[in-house]
Amino acid sequence: MSTEEKSLNFIEQIIEEDLKNGLPNNKLRFRFPPEPNGYLHIGHASAIALNFGLGIDYQAPVNLRFDDTNPAKEEQEFVDSIKRDVQWLGYQWDKELYASDYFQQLYDWTVEFIKKGKAYVDSQTSEAMAEQKGTPTTPGVDSPYRNRSVEENLDLFERMKNGEFEEGTHILRAKIDMKSTNMLMRDPIMYRILHKHHHRTGDDWCIYPMYDWAHGESDYLEQISHSFCTLEFLPHRELYDWFLDQVYDENKVRPKQREFARRNLSHTVVSKRKLLKLVQDNYVNGWDDPRMSTISGLRRRGYTPASLRNFANTIGIAKRDNLIDVSVLEFCIREDLNKTAPRVMAVLDPVKLVITNYPEGKEEWLDAENNQEDESAGFRKVPFSREIYIEREDFLEEAPAKFFRLSIGKEVRLKNAYIIKGESVVKDSNGNITEIHATYDTDSLSGSGTEASLRKVSGTLHWVSIAHALEAEVRLYDRLFTDEAPDTHKEKDFLEFVNPDSLKIVTGYVEPSLKTAQNEDKFQFQRLGYFTVDKDATDNKLVFNKTVGLKDAWEEKGKKEENAINNSLKEINKYFKVSTEEERNSVEKAIAENLQSVSNFSLLQNSIRKNVNNNKASLLFSNWILKYSDKIKFSDVDAEVLEKLYAMSLRSESEFVRKEVVQNLKNDSANFSKFENEISKIA
């Protein structure tokens, strides 16, 4: 790689340094090593882009290796889905390999470990083992089985392999150092007994290697030069190297493990265990549900390989874990689809509009541009007739001055068609508008070049001709979780933040050009967003998934909630300045309404944390969050923060703060007794 082409990230710097220090270019080899125990998610997409991207940049081979050492959780279905995802993202591996390819070699090496006194069979219970392992601040103690003879260990280990023992009766441990400051080095487990059917080796084995033992040795057997993994494996590096030390031949390439930060995505989870929970508990409809952060879910939603690769490049590689706002991912798909997606017209909340001066029975096929961003995309024909559907929200019978859509007496343009003017409405017995009547300017056809066609009007509406429209099921997806970091709150189950409105299904109407649309075809529904054809669509039923809106609605919502918090903090100072109880009640009511409008749990929690200080306005504000918000409970606040808030509030110079904290404590039975004496003094 030429360092002049771009600035290098720290991983590329590591590789460049190794090359300068004598590692031959032809010895570079990378790998992507997923465990086949679930579907890949957006975090894996970044890891795939990293490893395969390095392969492309350095013209080095990249292995796809499945670390299939736990048959209890692994399935061929997951292997197939992983291969499909990697290829869909646009990458091709050099060799398809499996940790199970090396089971015999790993076993043979382990026998040598035992013979050299570097491994032993432990027969303790898991509870006893956990107790003797010690803590990060206290050393472990030796297992009573640590000094078994080589002969006894060899005999037990072979009998473990032959299936003579039940699961949990014995394990094999490396003999390293029970006093190590790194607890992973305190005689780690190398093998456990599992009487489970393996998706590749069947019932050949009754013992399976642990990940830490199999992973580094697999890298070595494949002659991987650089083994990149996420930060949680940093403490494992010492063990990775110790295992390599026992088998390393200096004439071969020694793999180097280095770590990069996991990039978490807001408003979702990227833990396989939690994704599985969502599937098993029917919060979603399978691993490829378009609300999931899985690659298959994103693909079904309408994301493209290019958008995910661009996302990975945009967020880059870092040394510190970070939460990436999902709006970055949404920007990447908007940017891609804006260039490639054909523009079409669809109406999702229809109301009938009759153009009363348009001849009955007449129809016109008008020219419509497919994509103004792509000159080669050309034009298509769309039918126009007397009766059309428009969006219900695009009409108001009596509209305010800044309403730039259709209303009585007001003109708008119909996209690719004519200028119309609202004349009257028809309502049902409940007063709901069932029909809008309008007239059209016969000389105003878009693109005709007439003087009337060049007239400027306040807005342009999309529409579909009722006689020609195709009915479609449209699935409107929103973020799966209401909180930006749903699995980071110690006292809360992440499932409590599942968004009840993450999926709404509506019946919409689309223009007839979409009749032949196929699975994963992507379109921009003009003025509405980007949509893709779902796999559930048939020849007789169109089904579309909303990929993303044209604008980030959540950004606007987030700004409103932040403003509600900031404005409340400013307003609260008035509470201490006004002179009457009526004025104070008015200020409190306004702030209460603001706080009740905030649904962002993290924002509320952080607002409490930031405002625990000696300022009376800050203390009152934190107490009011607990009093008025139904999104956060006493138990949701960190215990140390909550106790500090109570203690400082009870000693506040302001009687208003003291009054509110006493009320909160009366409602917080878990903490009331701790402050009962101080409360009695105030009373």
MOHUGI-V599098 format. One record per residue. N is the residue number from 1. RES is the residue in one small letter. SS is DSSP state (A for helix, B for strand, O for the rest). PSI is psi in degrees with one decimal (none if undefined). D_LAST is the distance of its C-alpha to the last C-alpha in Angstrom with 1 decimal. Layout:
N:RES:SS:PSI:D_LAST  N:RES:SS:PSI:D_LAST
This chain:
1:m:O:135.3:73.9  2:s:O:125.8:74.5  3:t:O:-9.2:71.7  4:e:O:-19.1:72.9  5:e:O:-39.3:72.0  6:k:O:163.7:68.3  7:s:O:140.5:65.6  8:l:O:142.4:65.1  9:n:O:172.4:61.8  10:f:A:-26.8:61.1  11:i:A:-42.5:62.8  12:e:A:-34.1:65.9  13:q:A:-37.7:65.8  14:i:A:-45.5:65.8  15:i:A:-45.0:68.9  16:e:A:-39.6:70.7  17:e:A:-41.2:70.1  18:d:A:-38.6:71.5  19:l:A:-40.7:74.5  20:k:A:-31.0:75.1  21:n:O:9.7:75.0  22:g:O:-3.7:77.8  23:l:O:120.1:76.4  24:p:O:144.1:79.2  25:n:A:-37.6:78.3  26:n:A:-1.5:80.0  27:k:A:-2.8:77.6  28:l:O:130.6:74.5  29:r:B:131.4:73.2  30:f:B:174.6:69.8  31:r:B:152.4:68.2  32:f:B:115.8:65.5  33:p:O:67.4:64.4  34:p:O:151.6:62.3  35:e:O:127.5:61.4  36:p:O:58.5:62.7  37:n:O:19.5:59.6  38:g:O:179.1:58.4  39:y:O:149.2:59.1  40:l:O:148.5:58.9  41:h:B:-174.9:56.1  42:i:A:-31.6:55.6  43:g:A:-39.7:54.8  44:h:A:-33.5:58.2  45:a:A:-38.9:59.8  46:s:A:-40.5:58.8  47:a:A:-38.2:60.2  48:i:A:-47.4:63.4  49:a:A:-37.0:63.8  50:l:A:-56.9:63.3  51:n:A:-45.3:65.8  52:f:A:-30.8:68.4  53:g:A:-40.2:68.0  54:l:A:-38.9:68.8  55:g:A:-40.7:71.8  56:i:A:-46.9:73.0  57:d:A:-38.2:72.5  58:y:O:5.0:74.2  59:q:O:46.3:76.7  60:a:O:149.2:75.6  61:p:B:150.7:75.4  62:v:B:124.7:72.1  63:n:B:145.4:71.8  64:l:B:107.6:69.7  65:r:B:127.5:68.8  66:f:B:117.9:66.8  67:d:O:77.1:64.8  68:d:O:68.5:65.4  69:t:O:2.5:64.4  70:n:O:87.0:62.1  71:p:O:-13.5:64.0  72:a:O:-24.5:61.0  73:k:O:-3.5:59.5  74:e:O:145.2:62.6  75:e:O:154.7:64.9  76:q:A:-32.0:68.0  77:e:A:-41.5:66.1  78:f:A:-36.6:63.8  79:v:A:-48.6:66.9  80:d:A:-41.3:68.6  81:s:A:-37.1:65.5  82:i:A:-45.4:65.1  83:k:A:-42.0:68.8  84:r:A:-42.2:68.6  85:d:A:-43.8:65.5  86:v:A:-45.0:67.1  87:q:A:-37.9:70.3  88:w:A:-36.1:68.6  89:l:O:-11.3:66.8  90:g:O:17.6:70.3  91:y:O:152.9:70.8  92:q:O:129.1:73.5  93:w:O:159.2:73.3  94:d:O:-52.1:76.2  95:k:O:139.7:75.9  96:e:B:115.1:73.9  97:l:B:167.2:72.9  98:y:B:142.7:70.7  99:a:A:-31.8:69.2  100:s:A:-17.7:71.0  101:d:A:-23.7:74.2  102:y:A:11.4:73.6  103:f:A:-41.7:72.5  104:q:A:-43.0:75.8  105:q:A:-40.8:75.7  106:l:A:-40.0:72.1  107:y:A:-45.8:73.1  108:d:A:-42.9:76.1  109:w:A:-40.2:74.1  110:t:A:-39.1:71.6  111:v:A:-40.1:74.5  112:e:A:-37.5:75.5  113:f:A:-46.8:71.9  114:i:A:-43.8:72.2  115:k:A:-32.1:75.6  116:k:O:5.3:74.4  117:g:O:22.5:71.4  118:k:O:6.1:68.9  119:a:B:151.0:67.5  120:y:B:156.7:66.9  121:v:B:127.4:66.0  122:d:B:133.4:62.6  123:s:O:17.3:62.1  124:q:O:162.4:58.5  125:t:O:159.9:55.9  126:s:A:-32.5:53.7  127:e:A:-43.4:50.7  128:a:A:-39.1:52.6  129:m:A:-41.9:53.8  130:a:A:-37.7:50.3  131:e:A:-42.0:49.1  132:q:A:-9.3:52.2  133:k:O:-17.3:51.9  134:g:O:-163.7:48.9  135:t:B:173.3:46.2  136:p:O:-22.4:46.4  137:t:O:-7.8:45.5  138:t:B:137.5:47.5  139:p:O:158.6:51.2  140:g:O:171.2:52.7  141:v:O:153.8:55.1  142:d:O:143.8:58.6  143:s:O:145.3:59.2  144:p:O:-13.7:61.3  145:y:O:7.0:63.9  146:r:O:-27.4:64.1  147:n:O:28.0:67.3  148:r:O:152.6:69.2  149:s:O:156.7:72.9  150:v:A:-41.9:74.3  151:e:A:-44.7:76.4  152:e:A:-41.4:73.6  153:n:A:-44.2:71.5  154:l:A:-41.6:74.5  155:d:A:-47.4:75.1  156:l:A:-40.5:71.6  157:f:A:-40.4:71.2  158:e:A:-39.3:74.4  159:r:A:-33.4:73.4  160:m:A:-45.4:70.0  161:k:A:-35.9:72.1  162:n:O:-2.1:74.4  163:g:O:24.4:71.5  164:e:O:-12.8:71.8  165:f:O:153.4:68.1  166:e:O:159.2:65.1  167:e:O:137.9:62.4  168:g:O:-7.1:59.9  169:t:O:-34.0:62.2  170:h:O:152.9:63.3  171:i:B:164.5:62.7  172:l:B:130.2:64.6  173:r:B:146.6:62.8  174:a:B:142.5:64.0  175:k:O:99.7:64.2  176:i:O:-85.2:62.5  177:d:O:105.8:59.8  178:m:O:-5.0:56.9  179:k:O:6.8:55.3  180:s:O:143.2:55.4  181:t:O:-20.7:52.4  182:n:O:108.4:53.1  183:m:A:-21.9:52.2  184:l:A:-18.2:54.7  185:m:A:-1.4:57.4  186:r:O:79.6:56.5  187:d:O:65.8:59.4  188:p:O:154.1:58.7  189:i:B:134.6:60.0  190:m:B:-36.5:63.4  191:y:B:145.3:64.3  192:r:B:157.5:62.7  193:i:B:129.4:64.4  194:l:O:113.8:64.1  195:h:O:69.5:66.4  196:k:O:147.8:66.0  197:h:O:127.5:68.6  198:h:B:140.4:68.8  199:h:O:-15.1:69.6  200:r:O:-41.3:72.5  201:t:O:1.2:73.5  202:g:B:-126.6:73.1  203:d:O:24.3:73.0  204:d:O:-30.8:74.8  205:w:O:141.2:71.9  206:c:O:-4.5:69.4  207:i:B:146.3:67.7  208:y:B:138.1:66.1  209:p:B:146.6:65.3  210:m:O:157.7:61.7  211:y:A:-47.2:61.0  212:d:A:-34.6:60.8  213:w:A:-44.0:64.2  214:a:A:-34.6:66.0  215:h:A:-54.8:64.7  216:g:A:-37.5:66.0  217:e:A:-33.1:69.2  218:s:A:-43.1:69.8  219:d:A:-43.3:69.4  220:y:A:-45.4:71.9  221:l:A:-32.4:74.4  222:e:O:-4.0:74.3  223:q:O:43.9:74.6  224:i:O:131.3:71.5  225:s:O:-36.8:71.2  226:h:B:123.5:67.5  227:s:B:100.6:64.8  228:f:B:132.9:61.9  229:c:B:174.1:58.6  230:t:B:165.8:54.9  231:l:A:-26.8:52.5  232:e:A:-13.9:51.2  233:f:A:2.9:54.7  234:l:A:-45.9:54.5  235:p:A:-20.3:53.7  236:h:A:-13.3:56.6  237:r:A:-39.3:59.1  238:e:A:-41.0:59.7  239:l:A:-39.8:60.6  240:y:A:-47.2:62.7  241:d:A:-36.6:64.7  242:w:A:-45.3:65.0  243:f:A:-41.5:66.5  244:l:A:-37.3:68.9  245:d:A:-31.0:69.9  246:q:A:-19.4:71.3  247:v:A:-6.2:73.7  248:y:O:132.9:74.3  249:d:O:121.0:77.9  250:e:O:-9.9:78.2  251:n:O:-2.1:80.9  252:k:O:166.2:78.4  253:v:O:132.2:75.5  254:r:O:117.6:72.2  255:p:O:146.4:69.3  256:k:B:118.4:66.4  257:q:B:130.4:62.9  258:r:B:152.9:60.6  259:e:B:145.7:57.3  260:f:B:163.7:55.8  261:a:O:141.3:52.4  262:r:O:137.7:51.5  263:r:B:98.9:51.0  264:n:B:149.3:48.3  265:l:B:133.2:48.3  266:s:O:155.9:45.3  267:h:O:25.6:44.4  268:t:O:179.6:46.4  269:v:O:149.5:46.9  270:v:O:28.7:50.0  271:s:O:127.7:49.6  272:k:A:-38.4:52.5  273:r:A:-41.6:50.3  274:k:A:-34.7:47.8  275:l:A:-40.8:50.6  276:l:A:-39.9:52.2  277:k:A:-41.9:48.9  278:l:A:-38.3:49.0  279:v:A:-49.7:52.6  280:q:A:-35.5:52.2  281:d:O:10.4:49.2  282:n:O:30.8:50.9  283:y:O:-23.8:48.5  284:v:O:169.4:51.7  285:n:O:61.6:55.4  286:g:O:171.2:56.8  287:w:O:-28.3:57.1  288:d:O:19.7:58.8  289:d:O:132.7:56.3  290:p:O:-9.0:56.1  291:r:O:-12.6:52.3  292:m:O:156.0:52.8  293:s:O:7.7:53.0  294:t:B:153.4:56.2  295:i:A:-39.2:59.5  296:s:A:-33.7:61.0  297:g:A:-42.3:58.0  298:l:A:-38.8:58.2  299:r:A:-45.7:62.0  300:r:A:-33.4:61.6  301:r:A:-29.1:59.0  302:g:O:2.9:61.7  303:y:O:149.4:61.1  304:t:O:157.3:64.3  305:p:A:-41.7:65.4  306:a:A:-39.1:65.7  307:s:A:-37.3:62.1  308:l:A:-37.3:60.8  309:r:A:-40.9:63.1  310:n:A:-37.5:62.0  311:f:A:-46.2:58.4  312:a:A:-41.3:59.1  313:n:A:-35.3:60.9  314:t:A:-44.4:58.2  315:i:A:-23.4:55.3  316:g:O:-167.2:57.7  317:i:O:132.9:57.2  318:a:O:168.8:54.3  319:k:O:-4.6:53.1  320:r:O:135.4:49.4  321:d:O:145.1:47.9  322:n:B:150.6:46.9  323:l:B:115.3:45.6  324:i:B:128.0:48.3  325:d:O:134.8:47.3  326:v:A:-18.8:49.3  327:s:A:-26.2:50.3  328:v:A:-44.0:52.7  329:l:A:-41.9:54.5  330:e:A:-35.0:54.6  331:f:A:-41.5:56.1  332:c:A:-39.1:58.8  333:i:A:-35.9:59.8  334:r:A:-45.5:59.8  335:e:A:-40.9:62.0  336:d:A:-48.7:64.4  337:l:A:-27.3:64.6  338:n:A:-33.1:64.9  339:k:A:-29.1:68.3  340:t:A:-24.6:69.6  341:a:O:127.6:68.1  342:p:B:144.3:70.3  343:r:B:131.8:68.7  344:v:B:172.3:68.8  345:m:O:135.2:67.3  346:a:B:147.5:65.0  347:v:B:123.2:62.8  348:l:O:-20.8:59.7  349:d:O:78.6:58.2  350:p:B:145.2:61.4  351:v:B:140.5:62.2  352:k:B:135.0:65.8  353:l:B:125.7:67.5  354:v:B:124.4:70.9  355:i:B:98.1:73.1  356:t:O:-25.9:75.0  357:n:O:10.7:77.9  358:y:O:131.7:78.5  359:p:O:135.0:81.6  360:e:O:139.8:80.9  361:g:O:-12.3:82.3  362:k:O:145.1:82.5  363:e:B:147.7:81.0  364:e:B:147.5:81.1  365:w:B:109.0:80.6  366:l:B:153.4:78.9  367:d:B:133.4:78.7  368:a:B:131.2:75.3  369:e:B:135.4:74.7  370:n:O:-38.4:73.5  371:n:O:108.8:71.7  372:q:O:-14.6:71.7  373:e:O:-9.7:70.8  374:d:O:102.7:74.0  375:e:A:-28.8:77.3  376:s:A:-5.5:79.1  377:a:A:-23.8:76.9  378:g:O:-157.9:79.0  379:f:B:162.8:78.4  380:r:B:170.2:78.2  381:k:B:133.8:78.9  382:v:B:137.9:76.2  383:p:B:143.7:77.1  384:f:B:140.4:76.2  385:s:B:-177.3:76.6  386:r:O:-35.4:75.6  387:e:B:125.0:72.5  388:i:B:165.1:69.9  389:y:B:139.1:66.3  390:i:B:168.3:63.7  391:e:B:136.8:60.0  392:r:A:-36.4:58.0  393:e:A:-8.7:55.5  394:d:A:6.3:58.6  395:f:B:134.1:58.9  396:l:B:131.6:56.9  397:e:O:-43.5:58.4  398:e:O:108.9:56.6  399:a:O:146.4:55.7  400:p:O:169.8:53.8  401:a:O:-35.0:55.7  402:k:O:20.1:54.8  403:f:O:109.9:55.8  404:f:O:33.1:59.0  405:r:O:-158.5:60.2  406:l:B:137.5:62.0  407:s:B:174.6:61.3  408:i:B:127.8:63.4  409:g:O:3.0:65.8  410:k:O:147.5:64.9  411:e:B:144.6:67.1  412:v:B:164.7:66.5  413:r:B:139.5:68.9  414:l:B:127.4:69.3  415:k:O:128.0:69.6  416:n:O:4.8:73.3  417:a:O:-127.4:74.3  418:y:O:166.7:74.2  419:i:B:131.2:72.0  420:i:B:161.6:70.6  421:k:B:128.7:69.0  422:g:B:132.3:66.5  423:e:B:-46.3:68.0  424:s:B:174.3:66.2  425:v:B:159.0:64.2  426:v:B:134.0:64.6  427:k:B:156.0:61.6  428:d:O:-175.2:61.1  429:s:O:-18.8:59.8  430:n:O:3.7:56.2  431:g:O:8.4:56.7  432:n:O:138.3:56.9  433:i:B:122.3:59.6  434:t:B:-18.4:62.4  435:e:B:140.2:65.0  436:i:B:133.6:65.3  437:h:B:135.4:68.6  438:a:B:165.8:69.8  439:t:B:157.1:73.1  440:y:B:153.3:74.5  441:d:O:112.3:76.6  442:t:O:-21.7:79.8  443:d:O:10.1:80.7  444:s:O:17.6:77.4  445:l:O:129.0:78.0  446:s:O:131.6:76.3  447:g:O:-0.2:78.8  448:s:O:-19.1:81.6  449:g:O:-1.2:81.9  450:t:O:163.6:82.1  451:e:O:-40.4:80.6  452:a:A:-35.1:78.2  453:s:A:-19.8:77.1  454:l:A:-2.5:76.1  455:r:O:140.8:73.8  456:k:O:128.9:70.1  457:v:O:170.7:67.5  458:s:O:-21.6:63.7  459:g:O:167.9:63.4  460:t:B:131.2:65.2  461:l:B:147.0:64.4  462:h:O:162.4:65.5  463:w:O:167.0:67.1  464:v:B:145.9:69.3  465:s:B:125.8:72.2  466:i:O:-41.8:71.4  467:a:O:-24.7:75.0  468:h:O:-7.3:75.0  469:a:O:146.9:71.4  470:l:B:130.9:70.7  471:e:B:140.7:67.7  472:a:B:144.5:65.4  473:e:B:126.2:62.3  474:v:B:122.3:59.9  475:r:B:112.9:57.1  476:l:B:105.9:54.3  477:y:B:141.1:52.5  478:d:O:-178.7:49.2  479:r:O:140.0:47.2  480:l:O:-27.5:46.5  481:f:B:143.5:42.9  482:t:O:-23.5:40.3  483:d:O:146.6:38.8  484:e:O:-25.8:40.9  485:a:O:71.3:40.4  486:p:O:-21.8:39.7  487:d:O:23.2:40.5  488:t:O:1.4:38.5  489:h:O:112.8:35.0  490:k:O:-39.2:34.3  491:e:O:2.9:31.9  492:k:O:141.0:34.0  493:d:O:131.9:37.4  494:f:A:-24.6:39.7  495:l:A:-17.9:40.9  496:e:A:-18.6:37.5  497:f:A:6.7:38.7  498:v:B:130.6:42.0  499:n:O:114.2:42.7  500:p:O:-17.5:43.5  501:d:O:26.8:45.6  502:s:O:-15.5:47.7  503:l:B:125.4:50.8  504:k:B:133.8:51.9  505:i:B:125.6:55.5  506:v:B:159.9:57.3  507:t:B:119.4:60.9  508:g:B:178.1:62.4  509:y:B:132.7:65.9  510:v:B:159.8:67.8  511:e:O:155.2:71.2  512:p:A:-14.8:74.3  513:s:A:-15.2:75.0  514:l:A:2.4:72.3  515:k:A:-34.8:74.3  516:t:A:11.2:75.7  517:a:O:139.8:72.6  518:q:O:165.8:72.2  519:n:O:130.8:69.4  520:e:O:4.7:67.5  521:d:O:140.4:69.2  522:k:B:142.5:66.8  523:f:B:154.9:66.5  524:q:B:115.3:64.5  525:f:B:111.8:63.6  526:q:O:132.2:63.8  527:r:O:-0.5:60.5  528:l:O:-39.5:58.6  529:g:B:-168.4:58.9  530:y:B:137.3:60.9  531:f:B:150.7:61.8  532:t:B:150.7:63.9  533:v:B:130.0:65.9  534:d:O:157.3:64.4  535:k:O:-17.3:66.5  536:d:O:-10.2:65.8  537:a:O:145.7:68.0  538:t:B:178.9:71.4  539:d:O:-26.0:74.5  540:n:O:-5.5:73.1  541:k:B:116.2:69.5  542:l:B:135.9:68.0  543:v:B:126.3:64.6  544:f:B:143.3:62.8  545:n:B:134.9:59.7  546:k:B:119.8:57.7  547:t:B:-53.5:57.9  548:v:B:150.0:55.8  549:g:O:169.7:55.2  550:l:O:-26.1:56.9  551:k:O:161.1:53.7  552:d:O:96.3:50.5  553:a:A:-31.0:48.1  554:w:A:-32.0:45.3  555:e:A:-42.1:45.5  556:e:A:-42.6:44.8  557:k:A:-42.9:41.9  558:g:A:-41.0:40.5  559:k:A:-39.2:40.8  560:k:A:-42.4:39.0  561:e:A:-39.8:36.0  562:e:A:-39.9:35.9  563:n:A:-37.4:36.1  564:a:A:-40.9:33.3  565:i:A:-49.7:31.1  566:n:A:-41.4:32.4  567:n:A:-36.2:32.2  568:s:A:-40.8:28.6  569:l:A:-37.4:27.8  570:k:A:-42.2:29.7  571:e:A:-27.1:28.2  572:i:A:-24.5:24.6  573:n:A:-29.5:25.1  574:k:A:-31.8:25.8  575:y:A:-35.6:22.2  576:f:A:-12.1:21.2  577:k:A:-29.4:24.2  578:v:O:160.0:24.5  579:s:O:-17.3:23.3  580:t:O:156.1:22.7  581:e:A:-35.2:20.4  582:e:A:-41.9:23.7  583:e:A:-39.1:24.9  584:r:A:-41.6:21.7  585:n:A:-36.4:22.1  586:s:A:-43.5:25.7  587:v:A:-45.3:25.2  588:e:A:-40.6:22.7  589:k:A:-42.7:25.2  590:a:A:-42.4:28.0  591:i:A:-38.3:26.4  592:a:A:-42.9:25.4  593:e:A:-39.6:29.0  594:n:A:-47.7:30.2  595:l:A:-35.7:28.2  596:q:A:-18.8:29.4  597:s:O:-10.1:32.9  598:v:O:120.7:32.8  599:s:O:-9.4:34.4  600:n:O:105.0:35.1  601:f:A:-45.9:32.9  602:s:A:-38.9:33.9  603:l:A:-43.4:33.1  604:l:A:-44.8:29.6  605:q:A:-44.1:29.1  606:n:A:-33.2:30.6  607:s:A:-38.2:28.6  608:i:A:-48.8:25.3  609:r:A:-43.4:27.0  610:k:A:-20.5:28.3  611:n:O:19.2:25.1  612:v:O:90.0:23.0  613:n:O:-177.1:23.2  614:n:O:0.1:21.4  615:n:O:126.4:22.2  616:k:A:-35.2:19.3  617:a:A:-41.0:21.7  618:s:A:-44.4:22.7  619:l:A:-42.0:19.2  620:l:A:-40.3:18.4  621:f:A:-46.3:21.8  622:s:A:-40.1:21.4  623:n:A:-36.0:18.2  624:w:A:-31.5:20.1  625:i:A:-46.5:23.1  626:l:A:-31.0:21.2  627:k:A:-42.1:19.8  628:y:A:-25.2:23.1  629:s:O:131.6:26.0  630:d:O:5.9:27.6  631:k:O:-12.5:29.8  632:i:O:133.4:27.4  633:k:O:167.1:25.0  634:f:A:-42.6:22.4  635:s:A:-12.7:25.3  636:d:A:-16.4:27.6  637:v:O:137.3:25.9  638:d:O:131.2:27.1  639:a:A:-40.9:24.7  640:e:A:-41.0:24.8  641:v:A:-43.6:24.1  642:l:A:-44.3:21.2  643:e:A:-39.0:19.5  644:k:A:-41.4:20.3  645:l:A:-46.8:18.7  646:y:A:-47.0:15.4  647:a:A:-45.5:15.5  648:m:A:-36.3:16.6  649:s:A:-39.9:14.2  650:l:A:-26.2:11.0  651:r:O:7.5:12.9  652:s:O:149.4:14.2  653:e:O:-20.5:14.9  654:s:O:126.6:14.2  655:e:A:-27.9:11.1  656:f:A:-40.9:13.1  657:v:A:-44.5:13.5  658:r:A:-39.1:9.9  659:k:A:-42.5:9.3  660:e:A:-38.3:12.6  661:v:A:-35.7:12.2  662:v:A:-42.8:9.1  663:q:A:-42.5:11.5  664:n:A:-41.9:14.4  665:l:A:-33.5:13.1  666:k:A:-27.9:12.6  667:n:A:-8.8:16.2  668:d:O:82.3:17.4  669:s:A:-27.8:17.8  670:a:A:-24.9:20.0  671:n:A:-8.9:17.4  672:f:A:-45.7:14.1  673:s:A:-29.0:15.0  674:k:A:-26.7:15.8  675:f:A:14.3:12.4  676:e:A:-40.3:10.5  677:n:A:-45.0:10.0  678:e:A:-36.6:8.8  679:i:A:-41.7:6.2  680:s:A:-31.9:5.0  681:k:A:-37.5:5.5  682:i:A:-42.6:3.8  683:a:O:none:0.0
